[in-house]
Amino acid sequence: MACLLRAFWAVSAAVLLSALWGTVAGDRLLVVPQDGSHWLSMKDIVVRLSEKGHEIVVVAPEINLLLTESKYYTRKIYPVPYDQEELEGRYRSFGRNHFSERWLLNAAQVEYRNNMIVINMYFLTCQSLLRDAATLSFLREAKFDALFTDPALPCGVILAEYLGLPSVYLFRGFPCSLENTFTRTPSPTSYVPRYYTAFSDRMTFPQRVANFLTRILENILLDLLYTKYEDLARDILKIEVDLPALYRKADIWLMRYDFVFEFPRPVMPNMVFIGGTNCKKVGVLSQAPLPMLAGLLLCLCVVVPWAEGGKVLVVPMEGSHWLSMRKAVQELHARGHQAVVLSPEVNMHIKAEDFFTVKSYATPYTQDEFDDLMVGHFHLLFEKVNFLTMFWTTMVSLKKVFLMFERSCEELLNNKDLIRDLNASSFDVVLTDPVYPCGAVLAKYLSIPAVFFLRSLPCDLDFEGTACPNPFSYVPRLLTMNSDHMTFFQRVKNMLYPLALRYICHVSFTPYGQMASKLLQREVSLVDVLSSASVWLFRGDFVMDYPRPIMPNMVFIGGINCANRKPLSQEFEAYVNASGEHGIVVFSLGSMVSEIPEQKAMEIADALGKIPQTVLWRYTGPAPPNLAKNTKLVKWLPQNDLLGHPKARAFITHSGSHGIYEGICNGVPMVMMPLFGDQMDNAKRMETRGAGVTLNVLEMTSKDLENALNTVIKDKSYKENIMRLSSLHKDRPIEPLDLAVFWVEFVMRHKGAPHLRPAAHDLTWYQYHSLDVIGFLLAVGLTVVFIAFKCCVFAYRKCFGKKGRVKKSHKSKTH
């Protein structure tokens, strides 16, 4: 495995970097390196980018250690106010000081002086570059596409702002974890050790106190290290400069480590981990070819077991959730793995197929009861009543649906014969959707590593299950329909909304914790069960979703349901060809809703008849009496293939994640009519990105729909925006389906992924938020203040109290 991973990581950084500004050969990259060992890792990436056809210019001081000329890049040198002997002398002094004896009291002072030797040298170098008029003139005229730099010291950061270039950072880390400040990454001191503390992620109480105090000192260090650079930037840019704000403009942060080496902690979406890029393929030693042969044999020994099929237990969620998971199961089968799907006898979409085995279990309800409940629930979506009535009827309906799934889970977990059979089958992994937590409970009971496959979880259960920070200030909560740029009152709503949903969560999810406690014969909560997942596969990405903190075991596979467009059948090809120059509009409300009340259907049909496009409408109900000639009703349609056709002009969708991603993949602007669940939030995301228009299906009129369709079809900005999103979504080093399968196989190979599980799961809520540390420091501070006060009072009385009493006594005697 090591052989293959080294080959993969050797190209990954170059691929990600080139993806920032394009993949066309001939793009121009400006490189601002840091001399010394930092350059060695950067050079490997620069060489690979050059081999991919990009033109590279490296700016380097004329006096340097390792920034030599190369055929892979053009070196642009600039003068500096020191010679080679002085440079090497300072580095020798820096090295010698690390081996000198130090007393405890002067260790910090010596370390500071030692580092300042090199830091001052780097500042002189940066100052020379940014004040060299000839070099700056050359860089302005060169028209670079991006800037690549090591941000440990901010010369490249300032230059990127001066030239107005997008920037990519490559680095190991800042002193005292300043990258957390610069990237706005949440960094709880309760389990994220600061640099130079030598702590692990599982700290004792005294260590957490020291870690907390070290965090406070980071801002002081920032001022000590970077104040001169702020002054320099202010002089060069001719504006007031806040250095952390300049750092935050970075597009991508390439981090030279991974979570095999580092402790798992929160990260941000623009942080990419490339630990091991400096590893080289094993070469042939002189006069000794045997070691290379041995290395090849070792690689074969490691690779061969990958071809052996694993056993996957699949516990899916009903409805549209299964459709995406089905693709992953199919691909796992294609790679030689055996899949067993646990399915209730009564279901909607889970049917036996040739790429998996179905194991059914009985349910305490019939197919008719199940269908009636689902149909009744979806009919509620089109009833126009007052808010309180709608809220109450929806709650009653949801409670019935959740109760049905709960009863289904009880039947599964109480089926002793089936559980015994599953336990004896020696599965390697459980693939499950935690929206239906029964699979998570089962994986916990069978002690099988679990991979979760989901869009999101209500009530912040996905945040709690991953121990992922989720600031209310810019991370919109499910069902709030907020963006990541909220007004004050939207932020108030964002904070209060989850509290209002606690009742729903209690009704729908608490019983699974009780079932888990009964099955495991110990007290556990549902969050305890969810936190044991090895990997979370989220059916989203940051083209659709808003950027937010994530954890190392969260993998984003948005667009997994997208497929290459297939040729249309004769029937649909005829419809498309008949549309002429106006093209087609595709209309589908998803797999769960295919008919609507007659009055609403007539309103929609009236609007569709007023546009020149041909409309293909997936609809199984009675045809509206006012259906126009341009509208074709079909019981099923090849949605992705139609959206991928050049004549697709617009997509009317209920904003389910499947439909949204097919719209993104094919670059078709959308008119969105969200109905339930996360669909309102999905629609808001597309609307804020200028890729579609949202309508309230209950309130909209025929004219509203007509206007919305004309807007997204005739206003070119909608097409341009969706094509931009499509380009971003498709520009990736690995397809979402392949990424999902890789992580399932990874968990099978390694029997889980404990190295990605953060220590936050092992802390109490007050430890996680460092409340015990804060309380302790407050107590110490108050104690010190109290003792100091008492000492002052005591000293005052000693010095002045006795004299005052003597004077008073003497005065009284004279009377």
Beta strands, then each sheet from edge to edge (+ up, - down):
strand 1: 28-32
strand 2: 55-61
strand 3: 74-78
strand 4: 146-149
strand 5: 167-171
strand 6: 252-255
strand 7: 271-273
strand 8: 311-315
strand 9: 338-344
strand 10: 357-361
strand 11: 429-432
strand 12: 450-454
strand 13: 535-538
strand 14: 554-556
strand 15: 584-588
strand 16: 614-618
strand 17: 631-634
strand 18: 648-653
strand 19: 670-672
strand 20: 692-694
sheet 1: 3+ 2+ 1+ 4+ 5+ 6+ 7+
sheet 2: 10+ 9+ 8+ 11+ 12+ 13+ 14+
sheet 3: 17+ 16+ 15+ 18+ 19+ 20+
end
